[in-house]
Amino acid sequence: MAKKLGFVLLIGCLVLSSGQLVQAYEEGWISLFDGKSFDGWKANENKDTFSIRDGMIVVNGSRSHLFYVGPVEDHNFKNFELKVDVMTKHNSNSGVYFHTKYQSTGWPEKGYEVQVNSTHGDWRKSGSLWAVQDIREATRDDEWFTQHVIVWDEHIIVKINGKKVVDWVEPENWLPPSGMEGRKISSGTFALQGHDPGSTVYFKNIRVKPLRSKPKKREGGWIELFNGEDLEGWKVNDENPDTFSTRNGMIVIDGPRSHLFYNGHVNSANFKNFELKVELMTKQNANSGIYFHTEYQERGWPAKGYEVQVNNTHRDWRKTGSLYAVKDVREGVKDNEWFTEHIIVKDKRIIIKVNGKTTVDWTEPEGWVPPPNMSGRKLSSGTIALQGHDPKSVIFYRSVKVKPLPSQAKVSDKEKINVVILTGGHGFQREPFFKVFEGHDDIEYTEFQLKDHSEIFEDVSDWDYDVIVLYNMSKEISRKRRRNFVGLLRRKGIGLVALHHMMGAYPQWPQYRKITGAKYFLKGTAGDRASTYKHDLDLNVHIEDTSHPITRGMSDFQIHDEGYKYCGFEKNNHVLFTTEHPDCDKTIGWTRKVGKAKVYGMMLGHDSHAYENPNFRKLVARAIRWTAGRLD
């Protein structure tokens, strides 16, 4: 009886000591709050805002911040996972800062804030990476939820109750939101926020797991695409998602047909020239494959790109190292032994090696006709996919690493897309804007500053541009120049890329809206109110059409830009991407046809915050190629 009572008391002690309990059941996690004191924590300006009750930190009072200053990692965290259990009362606001440092007063200037807010008036709700990537879906007051923050190098993930709400990578040369210059990845401590006297928030089970840096580039420029822990950066299609799992540092494939596509941030999941090395092992009678230059599709065998075979003892005669149905080999390697498949793609040449031995060295010929029923077997660019072939096939992948390569072939002047960029009528930041058009081997641009009513269209008899980029806000254009402009599109099929303030150009020309697909109303009319604009918006962009060549393979992203509201849009626009910001119209990216011409329109593009966003740069380059007929 005494032994049994002692055991019950021991369990009771574990339950009561929430910090110790966390350490007991979660390997690698370290408690930062002991549930009974502020040991290791330091409050700033209004210390009474923070108190402890029943194993919880209670936040209620005037603005104040509670900084971790304890011994774990010497309170300086770079890569980590942080889990905090939180509960809010009605109309309460708080936040969890990371990569910050102690300051005696004011809102922390250094580091990022993860929002805590269920019903407060601020529209940014719990889980938002405040003013960087925000969400509107709220948690519930008076219910505990877990906020999970993961930081690996430049990659930030936020989860609420296990659901990912933020997945963001800080871009190179990141420009933080205005007035928040400290919003940058670095290293630092954590802080809990006391926001205002009307807010009451509870925190408990504050625990951290320090992480090593993500392997970025290995020796020789290799980048690992599989983190060894989960399928972060990969997307399983809808067919049979349970076919893929991770175990002991491996991707395990075991189940009905399904495909796992890389959709992470390396090269924006779009590879043209590259080397790929994969370490894998097959069980008996197993079949799999590695696709490249492919794209995500919800079900079926991938239609786009080439497949490199994985098969040592399956009945299919095409064995490991085959370029499937194009250049096949009959000799495999052994089951139950790790081997390396090495794929090299340089322009039109494909080389495959198995354990260092070349099995395929093939160059795609000019005018290549793919095998029957495989029309997508062509070199282009795209992502990488792993194949789950059938329920009897079991395969293990333990490393998938890539080395992007530069193009081998120079683009001749005749092959380059000749672009003319029209400016005038609206100021802009010239140097960062034109950098958007630089660094592309296949794009050559010329700026034409309009001064006299769109004089470039006065005589188009010797027109030699492939694409027109409208970044002007000119007011006048004569009837002759209108006809010439329209003729270039309708009859010659000259591509048109229309950006940002071009929506306000030519207010007295009704057909202009039908050409570009949108109009900014400088003045209200009987049927339309005047449009409005607002600077410094953080727009969450949702890709509506993930199959269009311009947006193919892209994920939702955030951009800091100017937004327009109450604009006019043509009903027959094909919408590519949208936003839900209250100060901006929903449609912000679209395409349309004008005669033989392809037209791309985009509201985005006010200043360097937009120009330097890698997604903006990608969209502009792809739009130029698509409107020029070079991307399909």
N, C-alpha and C positions, 0 to 999 in steps of 0.2 A: 504493500500500500504506500509506504514512504517513497519507494523508488518511482512509482507511477506518479505521485504528487510532484516529485522533483522534476520529472519530465514535462508535466503540464506547465509548471512554473517557468521552465526554460523556454518552452514555446511561447508563453505569454510575454516573456521579456523580449523575444524576437519580434513579436507583433507590435509591442508598444514602441520599440526603438526603430522608427521607420527608416532612418538613415542606415543603421546596421543591417536591416532587413534587405535593403536594396543591394548592399554589398554581398549579402549572403546568396541571393538568387540570380544575380546578373554578373557573370564573369567579366572582369576587366573594368567594371564601373566603380567609381570612387565617390562616396558621398561628400558633398560640400557643406551640408547643413546637418547638425547633430540632433535637431528637433527640440532643443531645450535652451540654447544660448546663441549669441551672435559671435562666438569664437570664429575667427577667420573672416569676419565681415566688418565693414566700416561704412556708416551712413554719413551723408554730407549735410546740407543746409538745414533741414528740419528733422532732426533725429527722432522726434516723437512720432513721426509718421509710421515708423516700423516698430512692431511689437511681436511677441511670441505667445501663442496660446494653443494648447492641445497638439503640440508637435508641428504647428504651422507658423510660417511668417505671415503676419497680418499687416496689410498695407492700407492705411486710412489716415489721411491728413494732407497738409500742404505739400507742394512739390518737394521731393527729395529723392535721392538715389542711394541704393545700398550696394556697395562694391565688394566683391570677393577679394580679400587681401591675405588669404591663408597660405599654407605651405605647399599645397598640391601644385606641382609644376612651377613652384615659386610664383603662383598666380599669373602666369604668362603662357597663354594657350595659343597655338597657331592652328594645328589641325586637331579636330576633336569631334566627339558627339556629346551633346548636352541634352538631358531629359529633365523636364520640370513638370510636376503636377500642379495644375492651376485651377482655381475656381473664382468666378467673378460674380459680384452682385449687380443689380440693375443699374444701368447708366455708368458703369465703371470703365476706366481706362488705365492701362499699365503697359509695361514692355520689358523685354529681356534684351540687354545689350551684350554684344561680344566684341572681342578685339578692342576693348575700350580701356580707359585708365581713370584713376581717381581724379576728380576735380571737386573743388570745395563748394561750388554753386552752379546752378544753371543746368540745361539739358546737356548730357554728355556729347562732346564735340567729336570724339574719336570713336570709330567703329560703327557697326551696324546695329539697328534695333529690329527685333522681331516683335510685332505688335501683339498686345493682349487686350481684346475689346470685343465684347459680344453685342452690347446694346447702346454703347456710348454714341454720341452724335457724329464722331469721326467715321467716315464711310470705310476707312481701312480697317478690316476686321482681323481677328486672331489668326496668326500665322503669316501675315503680311511681312515682307522684308521692307520695312517702312520707307515709302517714297521711292523705292527701287523696283520692287515687284509686288504689287498689292492685290489683295483679294477682297471680295465683297460678301462671301458666304460666312455667316456668323456661327459661332458655337453657342451653347445655351448657358444662360446665367444659372447659378445655383446648382451646377453639375460639374464634377471634377473632369478635367480633360488633360491629356498629356501633350506637351509641346516638345517636339524632338528636333533639335538643330544639328545638322551635320556640316562641317566645314572641312574640305580637303583641298588644300591649295587655293585655287581661284573658284572652286565649285561650292556653292551653298545650296543646301536642301533643307526645307522645313516641312515637317509632318505634324498633323494634328490627329491624335488617336490613330496613328498608323497610316493615315491618308496623306499622300504627298500634296502639298498646296503651293510650294515654291520649289523650282528647280532652275537655278540661275548660275551662270558663269560670268565672273567679272571680266570684261573684255580688256585687251591691251589698251593702254593709254586711256583708261576709264576716266570719264569726267563725271564726278558725282553731281547730284541735284544742286541747284543754286542754293547757296547758304549752308551747304552740308559738305564742305570740302573734306571732312574727316571720314566720310563714308567710303572707306577703302579697306581691302584685305591687307592685314599686316599680322599683328599678334597682340595679345593683351588679356585683360581679365573680363569677368562677367559683372553685370550690374542689374539689379531689379529696380523698376521705376515706381515711385509714388507720383501720380500724375496731378491730382487735384483733390481738394477736401471732400468732394462729392463722390469719390471713387473708393470702393472697398474691394480688395483683391486678396486672395489667400494663395500662398505657395508652400509646397512640401515636396519631399523626395527629390531634392536638387542633386543630381549626380552627373558625373562627367566621365568620359572615356577618352583619354588622349590617344591620338592616332599618329602613325607615321605619315610622311608625305606620300602622296600618290606617286607611283612610278610614272614619270612623264616620258622623257626620252632616255632610252637605254643607250649603251655604247653604239656609236654609229648612227644615231638618229632614230632608233626604233621606239615605237610608242605602244605600250600594252593596252589593248582594248577591253580586256576582261580583268576585273579587279580582284578576282580570286575569292570573292565573298558572295556576290549576288549578281543579278542581271541588270544592274544599273548601266544605262547607256545602250541597252538592247531592248528590242520590242518583239514579243512573240505574236504571231498573227492569230486571228480569231478561231482558226480551225480546231486545233487541239492544244491549247496552251499548256496543259499539264505534261506534255511530252518533254518539256525542258525543266530542269531543276539544277541546283548547285549543291555540291557535297564535297567536303575535304579539298577545297581549292580547285574543283573541276566543274565544268558544265557537263551535266549528265543528260544524254538523250535516250529516252526509253518510252515509246508510245506510238500512237497512230500518226499519220502524216501531219507535219507542222513545220514551220520555218521561223527561225530566229534572226531578225534583221538588226544590224548595228544602226542605232539612231542617236549616238552620242555626239560629243562636241569636237572630236578630232576631225579636222578638215571639213567640219560641218556635215560629216557622214557622206561626203561626196568625193570619191577618189577616181582619178583618171590614170595617172602614171604612179606606180607604187610597187613596193615589195611587201608581201604578206607571208609571215611564217606562222604556222599552226602546229602545235604539239598535240597529238591525239593518239587514241588507242581504240581498237575495235574488238568486240567480242565475236564469237563464231557466227557466221551467216549474217553479219550486220552490213547495212548499206547506209551511206550518208553522202553529203556533198558540201562543197564550199562554193557559193556563188559570188561573183564580183561584177561590177558595173550593173547591179540590179537595183530594184526599188521595192519598197514595202507593198505587199498586196495581201488582202485579207484571207485568201484561201487558194488552194491549188499549187501546182508547181510554178515557181517564179517564171514569168514570161519574158522578162528583160534580163539581158546579160548572159555570161557564160557560167558553166558549172565545171568545177574540178572534182572528179570522182573520189569518193572514199569507199572502198570495197575491197576486201581481201579474200573472203571466202563465200560471199553471197553469190547466188546463181547467175546474176548479171555478169556477162563475160567481160564487160568493161571494168578494169581494175584501177586501184589507187594510182593517182597520177595522170589519169586520162583527162583530156579536155573533152568533156562528154559529147559524143556524137560528132565531134569535129576531128579530133586526133586522139585515137584511143589506144590503150596499151592492154596487154593480156596478163602481165605478170604483176602480182601484188606483193605486199610484205606480210609479215606474220601477225595473226591475231594475238591479243593479250600481251603485246609489247608496244611501248611508246615509240612513235616515229614522228618525223617532221616533214610536213608538206610545205614547200617553198614556192610561191607564185610571184613571178616578176612580169609586170606589164609596162612596156615602154612604147608609147604611141601605138603602132600597129603590130608590135611583136609581143608574143606571149611565151614565157618560159616556165616550165613546171619542173621542180626537182623533188625527189623523195629521198630523204636521208642523204642529201648532197648529190645524188645521181640524177642527171637530166633525163626526164621521161618524155617531155614535149618541148620543142623549139619551133614555133609556128608563127608565121606572119600573115595577118589577115589581108588577102589580096584586094586590089581595087575592084569595085563592082561585085563584092562578095555576096553570094546568095546563100543564106543559112540553110541548114537541113530542113526537110519538110516538117511543118507544124512547129517550127522553132524560129519564127521570123525575128524574135528579139535577140537571137544569138549574134550580136554585133558589138564591136568596141564603141564605147561612148564615154560615160562616166557614171558613177553611182555608188551605192553602198555595198556592204558585204553581208552575206547571210549564211547561216548554218542550217543544214537540212535534217529533219527527222523524217525518215523514209517510210517506216512501217512498224507495226507493234512488236515485231520479233527482232528488231535491230536495236542493239545497245552500243552506244559510242560515248567516249569520254574525251573532252577537250580541256587541256589544262593551261594553255597559253595561246592567245591570238594577238599577235603584234604586227604592226604595220610601219612602214617607212615611206612616207610620201616622196615622190620623185618629181623633178622638173621635167617639162616637156623636152624631148630630144629633137623634135623637128621644129625648125623655125617657121613661123607663119610668114608667108611672102606678103609683100605689099598688096598684091592683087587679091589675096585671101582675107585681108584684114577688113573689118567692118568700119566703113568711113562714116563718122558721126559728126553732125554739126549741132552745137549747143547754142540755142538762141537765148540771149540775156537782154536785159534792158527793162526799164519801167519799175523796177523794184530792187532795192539793195540786198546784198547777201555777203557772206564771208567767203571771199573768193578762193583763197588758198586751200582751206580744208574742203571746199566744195569740189574743186577740180581734182583733188586727190582721189575722189570717188571713181574717177574715170581712168586713173593711172594704174599701172601694174598689171594690165591685162594684155597678153600677147596678141590677142585677136581684135583688139579695139583701138582705133586711132581717132582722136577727136580734134575738132577745131571750134573755137568760140567765135560767134558772130554777134557783136553788140548792136542791137537794133536802135537806130537813132531817128530815122525818118519813116515812121509808119510802116514797119515791116518790109523794108526795101529789099531784103534778100529774095523776095518772091516777085520782084518786078520782071525779071527775065530768067526763066528756068529752062531755057532751050539746051543748055549744056550742063544741066544738073548732074553732079557726080557723087552725091552723098547717099548712103544706104539708109540712114536713120536720122530723123530730126528729134532732138530733145528740146522740148519747150520748158524753159525756166525763166520766161519773160512775163511781164505783166503790161504789155503794150496796150494802148487804148484804141488806136486807129489802124485800119488796114483798108486800102482802096478796093473797089470792086474787082479791078483787074488782078490785084495781088491775091484776093480771096480765091478767084477762079484758078489761078496758077497753083496756089497752095492745095486746093481740093484736087486738082488734076494730078498732082504728084502722088497723092494718096490713092485716089480711085483708079487711075489708069496705069500708073507706074508701080504701084504697090510699095512706095517708100514707107518704111516703118516710122511709127510715131510713139515717142515716150514723153508723157505729159506729167510734170512734177509740180506739186505744191501750189505756189502762188500763180501758176499759169491759169488756175481756175477763175481768177479775177480778170483775165485779159479779155480784150475785145468785147466790152459790155454791150455795144450796139450791133453786134453781129449774131443773130439768133442761131445760125447754123453752127457756130463754133461749139456750142454745148453739145450738139449732136455728133460732132467730130470727136471731141475729147471725152464726152460722157458725163461731164460735170460742170457746174457753174457756181461761182461765189457771187452772191448778189450784193453788189456795192451799195445799192439803194433798194428799199422796199418798193414793191409794185402792188397792183390790185390783187394779184394772185399769189405773190410770194413776199414774205417779210425779208428785211435786210439780214444778210448772213452776219455772224459774229466770229471773232477769233479770240483765242486765249493762249498765251505763251506758257512755257514750262509745265506742260502736262506730262504725267507719267502714264503712257498709254499701254495697256495690256492688249497685245495684238493676237487675234485668234485666226488661224489659217482655216478658211472655209473650204478651199479646194486643194487637197494635198496631192492630187494627181496631175494638176496643170504643170507644164514644163517650168514655169517661173517659180512656183512654190513647192514643187515636188521634193519630198524628203525634209521639208522645213517643219520645225516645231513652233508652237506659240512662243512669242517673245515679248519683251517690254522695250519701249523706246521713249526717250525724253524728247518731246517735240511740241510744236504748236498745233493746236486743233482748231478746225472750223466747224461751225454748227449752223443749221438752217440753210444748207446749200441745196442746189437742185441736182438730181442725178437722173440719167436716162434709165428708163425701165428695162431696156434690153441689155444693160451692162452685165457682163459675167463677173460676179463678185469673187475676188480671190481671198481677201482678208478683211476683217472687221475689228471694231473695238466697242466697248460698252461704257466708255467714259461719259459722265453726264454733260461735260462741256465740249463734246465732239460728236459729230454725226457718226453713225454706225459704220457706214461704208467708207473705207479708206484706201482700198486697192482693187482695181478692176481691169478688165480687158474688153475689147469690142472690135468689130470689123467696120471699115469704111471702104467700100469697093474692094480693091485687091489688097488694101493695106491692113496690117495688124496694128492695133492701138493699145497701149498700156497707160493707165492713169493711176496716179498715187497722190493722196493728200499729203503724205509725209515729206519732210525735207526742208525745215526752216533754217537750221543753223548747224554748227559743228557738233552739237549733241546728237543730232540725227545723222549727219554725214559720217561720223566716226563709229556709228553703230554697225557692227559687221553684217547684220541682217539687212540694213538699208543698202549697204554696198553690194551685197549679194543680189538683192532684188533689182537694183538698177542694171547691173551687168547682165543678169539673166534676161531682163526686159529688152535690153538692146539686142541680145542674140536672138530672142524669140521674134521680135518685130522685124529683124533682118532675115528671118527664115533660116537661122542657123541652129535653132534649138527646138527639138520636138520630142 
